[in-house]
Amino acid sequence: MGAVGVPTGCLYDGYLTILFPQDADTLSALVVRPENDRELAELRHPDAFAAAMQALPVFAPWTDPQRFEPITDVLPGGGLTNTYRGQLGTDGAAALPGVYWVGDAMCTTNPAAGRGVSLGLTQAHALIGMIAEDGADPAATALRFHAWCDEHIRPWFEDHVYWDATMLRRFAGVDLDLDAKIPSDVICAAAAVDPSILSGALPYTGMMAPPAVLAPFEERAREILRTGWRPSLADGPTRDELAGLVRAATAPVAAGR
Ligand SMILES: Cc1cc2nc3c(=O)[nH]c(=O)nc-3n(C[C@H](O)[C@H](O)[C@H](O)COP(=O)(O)OP(=O)(O)OC[C@H]3O[C@@H](n4cnc5c(N)ncnc54)[C@H](O)[C@@H]3O)c2cc1C
């Protein structure tokens, strides 16, 4: 497992995969599909999941029955939405003075970028400092923390809302709109063509700088896209090929055997 180190995400033409190395020689193999892709939802069946694991080069060595054994059933998940609530009620005042929304209770982003823990810890750190300074007035602390969240957390939420919307269109076969804002994942991917983009992409992906750090590189990414270049896809089955594998593996289930 040492060879893997950090989660490895891969992009295909209609789905994502993430391999998560975890503690004590365990790992999670995750396939992410658009919620309206009912065929890939059938990956929840063990035979379909096993067939997909062996067909995906990124997973095959890590799900080889000679090396690893499953310790759970296939675990279907859902609701990988981007959400943001801040600290205030509809009247613009502290929703419940003395109670603060932190972590996923305050903001979620699509886990494909692995931001949730960092966003949550950053909030906790900021909030603890504010409570230490003006904790005697929880309503004021809530307002201050709300403003801090809007400045430091909301940009990550908005970044992912746009990224996800454009990715879902790409999954549906619609090309990128080169006259519109170029999504962050595509700007970062364009560093494969022009490494100068890495000076924005690396601080962004490492969350050492906010999404705005990519703005100076957007035009360069657009130029690269205008040459016809598009972000590369990982080796493995296309979405339709994966759906075919799933159908074949679930046919006995569908036939009632
Ligand atoms: C598939 C997936 C992959 C992810 N990958 C990454 C990643 O690689 N990197 C990353 O940074 N983030 C990742 N995230 C996001 C990350 O997991 C979350 O952002 C993070 O766990 C949020 O922490 P939290 O403490 O706010 O909430 P949680 O981790 O959800 O903790 C909340 C806890 O409260 C408990 N609880 C709920 N209700 C009650 C109650 N009434 N009483 C008592 N306890 C209660 C819950 O059981 C839970 O243990 C991923 C998320 C998903 C879904």
The ligand as a Gaussian input file, in Angstrom:
#p B3LYP/6-31G(d) Opt

LIG

0 1
 C      -16.839000       9.066000      -0.645000
 C      -16.197000      10.219000       0.072000
 C      -14.838000      10.437000      -0.055000
 C      -14.239000      11.507000       0.580000
 N      -12.890000      11.698000       0.428000
 C      -12.302000      12.719000       1.038000
 C      -10.900000      12.907000       0.910000
 O      -10.186000      12.147000       0.250000
 N      -10.345000      13.957000       1.553000
 C      -11.082000      14.824000       2.298000
 O      -10.530000      15.783000       2.858000
 N      -12.413000      14.665000       2.445000
 C      -13.038000      13.632000       1.837000
 N      -14.375000      13.455000       1.984000
 C      -15.135000      14.427000       2.788000
 C      -14.913000      14.157000       4.266000
 O      -15.208000      12.803000       4.554000
 C      -15.851000      15.077000       5.047000
 O      -15.710000      16.408000       4.589000
 C      -15.503000      15.024000       6.529000
 O      -15.602000      13.707000       7.007000
 C      -16.476000      15.931000       7.288000
 O      -16.173000      15.866000       8.662000
 P      -17.247000      16.278000       9.701000
 O      -16.605000      16.057000      11.029000
 O      -17.787000      17.628000       9.383000
 O      -18.480000      15.301000       9.496000
 P      -18.524000      13.670000       9.622000
 O      -17.176000      13.068000       9.301000
 O      -19.715000      13.280000       8.832000
 O      -18.753000      13.482000      11.167000
 C      -20.008000      13.722000      11.755000
 C      -20.180000      12.698000      12.858000
 O      -21.327000      13.037000      13.621000
 C      -22.037000      11.842000      13.894000
 N      -23.422000      12.217000      14.180000
 C      -24.385000      12.585000      13.294000
 N      -25.515000      12.877000      13.941000
 C      -25.281000      12.702000      15.241000
 C      -26.056000      12.863000      16.428000
 N      -27.317000      13.266000      16.371000
 N      -25.469000      12.579000      17.601000
 C      -24.165000      12.196000      17.682000
 N      -23.380000      12.026000      16.597000
 C      -23.929000      12.286000      15.410000
 C      -21.870000      11.008000      12.650000
 O      -22.078000       9.643000      12.911000
 C      -20.397000      11.286000      12.298000
 O      -19.518000      10.410000      12.947000
 C      -15.013000      12.378000       1.371000
 C      -16.382000      12.170000       1.515000
 C      -16.972000      11.099000       0.879000
 C      -18.449000      10.885000       1.053000

